[in-house]
Amino acid sequence: MLRGSFELIGDKSISHRAIMFSSISKGRNKISNFLMGQDCLSTISCFRKMGVDIQIDNGDVFVKGNGLYGLKKPQDILDVGNSGTTIRLIMGILAGNNFEATLIGDESIAKRPMKRVTNPLQLMGCRIEGNEDANYTPIKINGGNLKPIDYKMSVSSAQVKSALILASLYGNGMSTIEEKVKSRNHTEIMLKSFGADINVDGLKININPVDELYSQNIYVPGDISSAAFIIVGALITKGSEVVIKNVGLNETRTGILDVVKAMNGYIEVLNKRLVGGEVVGDLLVRYSPNLYATTIDKSIMPRLIDEIPAIAILATQAEGTTTIKDAKELKVKESNRIKAVVDNLRLMGAYIEELEDGMVIRGKSTLRGANIQTFKDHRIAMAFSIADLISDGNVKLDNKECVDISFPGYFELLKNLQL
């Protein structure tokens, strides 16, 4: 069982953005509850290479911003490590700066498609080179002199949207970006607090260029995508009751809560409040023996895409057949998460079928121990660490260290909740 309460680590998406926007602001910024995961540290490294003074002191991060046009040409290649958020968002900033920079990442990043970002940036006048027509790293960007853009997005992606919003800060007129489905909106909320001229009207976002952004003190709420694994663990493990404190409850991210409620899981939001423009609250989660199946499709997918591996574990313990579809984006994450979840759950004895864009899971299943291939994917590793709580026999992960990308200290926390 899992019992206890804990403060949740900072949100990964917001931590990335806090560093980036602080770096191009004017003045001294303080970031509290910053996620010290490898991905976010990659973002810090990239901006330090562009001349930004970033200091870490007692868990807080202090950024002396260089101003909107004050970044320096990096003397070295910008290595984003495993971070898709870093590479895609930083491209938007580099597009507006009048120097050349080259971006690379690890073997996972080298397989992830970048044309969804590079193509619209090229339409704005940015000169970009890269493998397979600037679809794969290394990506070389020569920025400056951007035109505004009126762009309808072909994929629902907060990373693509954010890159275009950032590039639009440097355009010579108003840009309009239109989403198909509303994706996470941390960029719009935070940039507005920095003084950006940004207006959201339904699925349309209008951005006017500004002369400067101005420094902020930022508190990073807890990461609901990381909380998802503890939530599922508590729901499926007999006798569990957990309180997760300071969870970010931005409405573009709370799909996991809707799914849990639809599956008859016990989850309650306590102490709901507003912190720095973001909704934050505490989550009370209890063991729920009478879970039942649900269907997850495009109507909710952008609000829980990162939580699908955890939800798949939950579905094995629900009566009936759970269908997850319209999740093709899972194939181009750190791993092909559809295949990774299906293959590993089959090894554990689950009734699961792979779809072109998702999976079908029939519960309830008795899961057995197995040797799990994580594909160095943090969310696969965490999902199957939760499956281990209810399995007959041990679940052995081939790589536990990859979890440090998003949730350093995760396994220690899980152990402490089991005491």
C-alpha positions as CSV (number, residue, x, y, z in Angstrom):
1,M,0.0,0.0,0.0
2,L,1.0,3.7,-0.4
3,R,0.3,6.0,2.5
4,G,1.4,9.5,3.4
5,S,1.6,13.0,2.1
6,F,4.3,14.8,0.2
7,E,5.2,18.0,-1.7
8,L,5.3,17.4,-5.4
9,I,8.4,18.4,-7.4
10,G,8.1,21.3,-9.8
11,D,6.3,21.0,-13.1
12,K,8.7,20.2,-16.0
13,S,6.9,22.2,-18.6
14,I,6.7,25.3,-16.4
15,S,10.4,25.0,-15.2
16,H,11.6,25.0,-18.8
17,R,9.6,28.0,-19.7
18,A,10.7,29.9,-16.5
19,I,14.3,29.6,-17.5
20,M,13.7,30.6,-21.1
21,F,11.5,33.6,-20.5
22,S,13.7,34.8,-17.6
23,S,16.7,34.6,-19.9
24,I,15.2,36.9,-22.5
25,S,13.7,39.3,-19.9
26,K,15.3,42.4,-18.5
27,G,16.3,42.2,-14.8
28,R,16.8,39.6,-12.1
29,N,14.4,36.6,-11.9
30,K,13.9,34.2,-9.0
31,I,12.4,30.7,-9.7
32,S,11.2,28.7,-6.7
33,N,10.4,24.9,-6.7
34,F,12.3,24.5,-10.0
35,L,12.5,20.9,-11.2
36,M,16.2,19.9,-11.0
37,G,15.7,17.1,-13.5
38,Q,18.1,16.4,-16.3
39,D,15.8,17.9,-19.0
40,C,15.5,21.2,-17.2
41,L,19.2,21.3,-16.5
42,S,19.7,21.0,-20.2
43,T,17.7,24.1,-20.7
44,I,19.9,25.9,-18.2
45,S,23.0,24.7,-19.9
46,C,21.9,26.0,-23.3
47,F,21.1,29.5,-22.0
48,R,24.4,29.7,-20.1
49,K,26.1,29.0,-23.4
50,M,24.3,32.1,-24.8
51,G,25.7,34.3,-22.1
52,V,22.9,34.2,-19.5
53,D,24.0,34.3,-15.8
54,I,22.1,31.5,-14.1
55,Q,22.8,30.6,-10.5
56,I,21.3,27.7,-8.4
57,D,21.2,28.4,-4.7
58,N,19.5,26.2,-2.1
59,G,16.9,24.9,-4.5
60,D,16.1,28.3,-6.0
61,V,17.3,29.4,-9.4
62,F,18.3,33.0,-10.1
63,V,18.5,34.3,-13.7
64,K,19.9,37.6,-14.7
65,G,18.1,38.2,-17.9
66,N,19.9,39.5,-21.0
67,G,16.8,41.2,-22.4
68,L,14.8,40.2,-25.5
69,Y,17.7,40.9,-27.9
70,G,20.6,40.3,-25.6
71,L,21.5,36.6,-26.1
72,K,25.0,36.0,-27.3
73,K,26.1,33.7,-30.2
74,P,27.1,30.4,-28.5
75,Q,30.7,29.4,-29.0
76,D,29.7,25.7,-28.7
77,I,26.9,23.5,-30.0
78,L,23.7,23.7,-27.9
79,D,23.1,20.1,-26.6
80,V,19.5,19.6,-25.4
81,G,20.1,16.1,-24.1
82,N,16.8,14.2,-24.0
83,S,14.6,17.2,-23.9
84,G,12.0,17.7,-26.7
85,T,10.7,20.8,-24.9
86,T,14.1,22.4,-24.9
87,I,14.9,21.9,-28.5
88,R,11.5,22.9,-29.9
89,L,10.9,26.0,-27.7
90,I,14.5,27.3,-28.0
91,M,14.1,27.2,-31.8
92,G,11.5,29.9,-31.6
93,I,13.8,32.1,-29.6
94,L,16.8,31.4,-31.8
95,A,14.7,32.3,-34.9
96,G,14.4,35.8,-33.6
97,N,18.0,36.4,-32.7
98,N,20.5,37.6,-35.3
99,F,23.2,34.9,-34.9
100,E,23.8,31.3,-35.9
101,A,23.4,28.3,-33.5
102,T,23.4,24.5,-33.9
103,L,21.2,22.2,-31.8
104,I,21.8,18.6,-31.1
105,G,20.4,16.0,-28.6
106,D,20.7,12.4,-27.6
107,E,19.8,9.4,-29.7
108,S,16.1,9.8,-28.8
109,I,16.0,13.4,-29.9
110,A,17.7,12.4,-33.1
111,K,14.6,10.4,-34.0
112,R,12.0,12.9,-33.1
113,P,10.4,15.0,-35.8
114,M,11.3,18.7,-35.9
115,K,9.7,19.8,-39.2
116,R,6.5,20.6,-37.3
117,V,8.5,23.5,-35.8
118,T,11.1,24.3,-38.5
119,N,8.6,24.5,-41.3
120,P,6.5,27.4,-39.9
121,L,9.7,29.1,-38.7
122,Q,11.0,29.0,-42.2
123,L,7.7,30.5,-43.4
124,M,8.5,33.4,-41.0
125,G,11.8,33.9,-42.8
126,C,14.2,32.0,-40.5
127,R,17.0,30.2,-42.2
128,I,17.2,26.6,-40.9
129,E,19.2,23.6,-42.0
130,G,19.0,20.0,-40.8
131,N,18.8,16.4,-41.7
132,E,16.0,15.4,-44.1
133,D,14.9,18.9,-44.9
134,A,15.3,20.2,-41.3
135,N,13.2,17.4,-39.8
136,Y,16.0,15.8,-37.6
137,T,19.0,17.0,-35.7
138,P,21.5,18.5,-36.0
139,I,19.5,21.6,-36.7
140,K,21.3,24.8,-37.6
141,I,19.4,28.1,-37.2
142,N,20.4,31.5,-38.5
143,G,17.8,33.9,-37.0
144,G,16.7,37.5,-37.3
145,N,14.3,39.6,-39.4
146,L,11.2,37.6,-38.9
147,K,7.9,38.2,-40.6
148,P,4.6,37.7,-38.8
149,I,2.7,34.5,-39.5
150,D,-1.0,33.5,-39.7
151,Y,-0.7,29.8,-39.0
152,K,-3.2,27.0,-38.5
153,M,-1.6,24.2,-36.6
154,S,-1.7,20.7,-38.1
155,V,-0.9,18.9,-34.9
156,S,-2.0,19.6,-31.3
157,S,1.3,20.4,-29.6
158,A,2.1,22.9,-26.9
159,Q,5.7,22.7,-27.9
160,V,5.0,23.8,-31.5
161,K,2.6,26.5,-30.4
162,S,5.1,27.8,-27.8
163,A,7.9,27.9,-30.4
164,L,5.8,30.0,-32.7
165,I,4.6,32.3,-29.9
166,L,8.2,32.9,-28.9
167,A,9.3,33.6,-32.5
168,S,6.3,36.0,-32.9
169,L,7.8,38.2,-30.1
170,Y,10.5,39.1,-32.6
171,G,8.2,39.5,-35.7
172,N,7.6,42.9,-37.4
173,G,3.8,42.7,-37.0
174,M,1.0,40.8,-35.3
175,S,1.1,37.0,-35.7
176,T,-2.0,34.7,-35.3
177,I,-1.7,31.0,-34.3
178,E,-4.8,28.8,-34.4
179,E,-5.0,25.5,-32.6
180,K,-7.1,22.5,-33.6
181,V,-7.6,21.5,-30.0
182,K,-6.5,23.5,-27.0
183,S,-3.1,22.3,-25.7
184,R,-1.4,23.2,-22.5
185,N,-1.2,27.0,-22.1
186,H,1.6,27.6,-19.7
187,T,3.4,29.7,-22.3
188,E,0.5,32.1,-22.8
189,I,0.0,32.5,-19.0
190,M,3.6,33.1,-18.1
191,L,4.6,35.3,-21.0
192,K,1.7,37.6,-20.2
193,S,3.1,38.0,-16.7
194,F,6.5,39.0,-18.2
195,G,4.7,41.7,-20.2
196,A,4.2,40.1,-23.6
197,D,1.4,41.5,-25.8
198,I,-0.6,38.2,-26.2
199,N,-4.3,37.7,-26.5
200,V,-6.2,34.4,-26.5
201,D,-9.6,34.2,-28.1
202,G,-10.8,30.6,-28.1
203,L,-8.4,28.6,-30.2
204,K,-6.8,31.7,-31.7
205,I,-3.7,33.4,-30.2
206,N,-2.7,36.8,-31.3
207,I,0.9,38.0,-30.5
208,N,2.3,41.5,-31.1
209,P,6.1,42.1,-30.9
210,V,7.3,44.0,-27.8
211,D,10.5,45.9,-27.0
212,E,11.2,44.0,-23.8
213,L,10.0,41.4,-21.3
214,Y,10.4,42.2,-17.6
215,S,11.8,40.0,-14.8
216,Q,9.5,38.0,-12.4
217,N,9.5,35.9,-9.3
218,I,8.1,32.6,-10.3
219,Y,6.8,29.7,-8.2
220,V,6.6,26.5,-10.2
221,P,3.6,24.3,-9.2
222,G,3.9,20.6,-8.8
223,D,3.9,18.5,-12.0
224,I,0.6,16.6,-12.5
225,S,2.2,14.4,-15.1
226,S,4.6,13.2,-12.4
227,A,1.8,12.9,-9.9
228,A,-0.1,10.6,-12.3
229,F,2.1,7.6,-11.3
230,I,1.5,8.0,-7.6
231,I,-2.2,8.6,-8.3
232,V,-2.5,5.3,-10.1
233,G,-0.4,3.5,-7.5
234,A,-2.7,4.6,-4.7
235,L,-5.9,3.8,-6.7
236,I,-4.9,0.2,-7.4
237,T,-3.0,-0.8,-4.2
238,K,-5.1,-2.1,-1.4
239,G,-5.3,0.1,1.7
240,S,-3.7,3.2,0.1
241,E,-4.4,6.8,1.0
242,V,-2.1,9.6,-0.3
243,V,-2.1,13.4,-0.2
244,I,-0.1,15.0,-3.0
245,K,0.5,18.7,-2.2
246,N,0.9,21.7,-4.5
247,V,-0.2,20.0,-7.8
248,G,-0.6,22.2,-10.8
249,L,-4.3,22.0,-11.9
250,N,-4.2,24.0,-15.1
251,E,-7.3,23.0,-17.0
252,T,-5.3,22.0,-20.1
253,R,-3.4,19.4,-18.0
254,T,-6.1,17.8,-15.8
255,G,-7.4,15.1,-18.1
256,I,-6.0,12.5,-15.7
257,L,-8.4,13.6,-13.0
258,D,-11.4,13.4,-15.4
259,V,-10.3,9.8,-16.5
260,V,-9.9,8.7,-12.8
261,K,-13.4,10.0,-12.0
262,A,-14.9,8.3,-15.1
263,M,-13.3,5.0,-14.0
264,N,-14.9,5.4,-10.5
265,G,-11.6,6.1,-8.8
266,Y,-11.5,8.1,-5.6
267,I,-9.7,11.4,-6.0
268,E,-10.5,14.7,-4.3
269,V,-9.1,18.2,-4.9
270,L,-8.4,20.1,-1.7
271,N,-7.2,23.7,-1.0
272,K,-7.6,24.9,-4.6
273,R,-5.9,28.3,-5.1
274,L,-4.3,30.5,-7.7
275,V,-0.5,30.9,-7.7
276,G,1.2,33.1,-10.3
277,G,-1.7,32.7,-12.7
278,E,-1.8,28.9,-12.4
279,V,-4.4,26.9,-10.5
280,V,-2.8,24.8,-7.7
281,G,-4.3,22.4,-5.2
282,D,-3.7,19.2,-3.1
283,L,-4.9,15.8,-4.2
284,L,-6.4,13.2,-1.9
285,V,-6.3,9.7,-3.5
286,R,-7.6,6.5,-2.0
287,Y,-7.6,2.8,-3.0
288,S,-10.5,2.2,-5.4
289,P,-11.4,-1.5,-5.7
290,N,-14.4,-1.0,-8.0
291,L,-12.8,0.6,-11.0
292,Y,-14.5,0.3,-14.4
293,A,-13.4,0.8,-18.0
294,T,-13.6,3.9,-20.1
295,T,-12.8,5.3,-23.6
296,I,-10.1,7.9,-24.1
297,D,-10.1,9.7,-27.5
298,K,-9.1,13.0,-29.2
299,S,-11.6,15.0,-27.1
300,I,-9.3,14.7,-24.1
301,M,-6.0,13.4,-25.4
302,P,-4.1,16.7,-25.5
303,R,-4.9,17.1,-21.8
304,L,-3.3,13.8,-20.8
305,I,-0.9,12.5,-23.5
306,D,2.0,12.1,-21.1
307,E,-0.1,10.2,-18.6
308,I,-1.2,7.4,-21.0
309,P,1.4,4.9,-19.7
310,A,0.1,5.3,-16.2
311,I,-3.5,5.1,-17.3
312,A,-2.8,1.9,-19.1
313,I,-1.6,0.3,-15.8
314,L,-4.9,1.6,-14.2
315,A,-7.0,0.1,-17.0
316,T,-5.6,-3.4,-16.3
317,Q,-7.4,-3.2,-12.9
318,A,-10.7,-2.0,-14.2
319,E,-13.7,-4.1,-15.1
320,G,-14.5,-4.1,-18.8
321,T,-12.6,-3.0,-21.9
322,T,-10.8,0.3,-21.9
323,T,-10.1,1.8,-25.4
324,I,-7.3,4.4,-25.9
325,K,-7.3,5.9,-29.4
326,D,-6.3,9.1,-31.2
327,A,-2.9,8.8,-29.4
328,K,-0.6,8.6,-32.5
329,E,1.6,11.3,-30.9
330,L,2.8,8.6,-28.4
331,K,4.8,7.0,-31.2
332,V,7.2,10.0,-31.4
333,K,7.9,10.6,-27.7
334,E,11.1,9.5,-25.9
335,S,10.1,6.0,-27.2
336,N,7.2,4.5,-29.2
337,R,5.1,4.5,-26.0
338,I,2.2,2.6,-27.6
339,K,4.5,-0.4,-28.4
340,A,6.5,-0.1,-25.2
341,V,3.3,-0.2,-23.0
342,V,1.7,-3.0,-25.0
343,D,4.7,-5.3,-25.3
344,N,5.6,-4.9,-21.6
345,L,2.0,-5.4,-20.3
346,R,1.7,-8.5,-22.4
347,L,4.8,-9.8,-20.7
348,M,3.1,-9.3,-17.4
349,G,0.0,-11.2,-18.5
350,A,-2.4,-8.3,-19.3
351,Y,-5.0,-8.7,-22.0
352,I,-4.0,-5.9,-24.3
353,E,-4.2,-5.2,-28.1
354,E,-2.1,-2.7,-30.0
355,L,-3.9,-0.2,-32.3
356,E,-2.4,2.0,-34.9
357,D,-3.2,5.0,-32.7
358,G,-3.6,3.5,-29.2
359,M,-4.5,0.3,-27.4
360,V,-7.4,-1.8,-26.1
361,I,-7.0,-3.2,-22.5
362,R,-9.4,-5.7,-21.0
363,G,-9.5,-6.0,-17.2
364,K,-9.2,-7.0,-14.5
365,S,-5.9,-8.7,-15.0
366,T,-3.6,-10.4,-12.5
367,L,-0.2,-9.1,-13.4
368,R,3.0,-11.1,-13.0
369,G,6.6,-10.1,-12.6
370,A,8.7,-9.6,-15.7
371,N,11.9,-8.0,-17.0
372,I,10.8,-4.7,-18.5
373,Q,12.4,-2.9,-21.3
374,T,12.1,0.9,-20.6
375,F,13.7,2.1,-23.9
376,K,15.4,4.7,-21.6
377,D,11.9,6.4,-21.3
378,H,11.2,7.9,-17.9
379,R,7.4,7.5,-18.2
380,I,7.7,3.9,-19.2
381,A,10.0,3.2,-16.2
382,M,7.7,4.9,-13.8
383,A,4.5,3.2,-15.1
384,F,6.0,-0.2,-14.6
385,S,7.4,0.6,-11.2
386,I,3.7,1.1,-10.3
387,A,2.7,-2.1,-11.9
388,D,5.2,-3.8,-9.6
389,L,3.1,-2.8,-6.6
390,I,0.4,-5.3,-7.5
391,S,2.3,-7.9,-9.5
392,D,2.8,-11.6,-8.5
393,G,6.6,-11.6,-8.6
394,N,9.2,-8.8,-9.2
395,V,9.2,-6.3,-12.0
396,K,12.8,-5.6,-13.1
397,L,13.5,-2.4,-15.0
398,D,16.4,-2.5,-17.4
399,N,17.0,1.2,-16.7
400,K,15.9,3.2,-13.6
401,E,18.3,6.1,-14.1
402,C,16.2,7.5,-17.0
403,V,13.6,8.6,-14.4
404,D,15.9,11.4,-13.3
405,I,15.0,13.2,-16.6
406,S,11.7,14.3,-15.0
407,F,11.4,13.0,-11.4
408,P,14.7,12.9,-9.5
409,G,14.1,11.1,-6.1
410,Y,11.1,9.2,-7.5
411,F,12.1,5.7,-6.3
412,E,13.0,7.0,-2.9
413,L,9.6,8.7,-2.6
414,L,7.9,5.5,-3.7
415,K,9.8,3.5,-1.1
416,N,8.9,6.0,1.7
417,L,5.2,5.8,0.8
418,Q,5.3,2.1,1.2
419,L,6.6,2.2,4.8
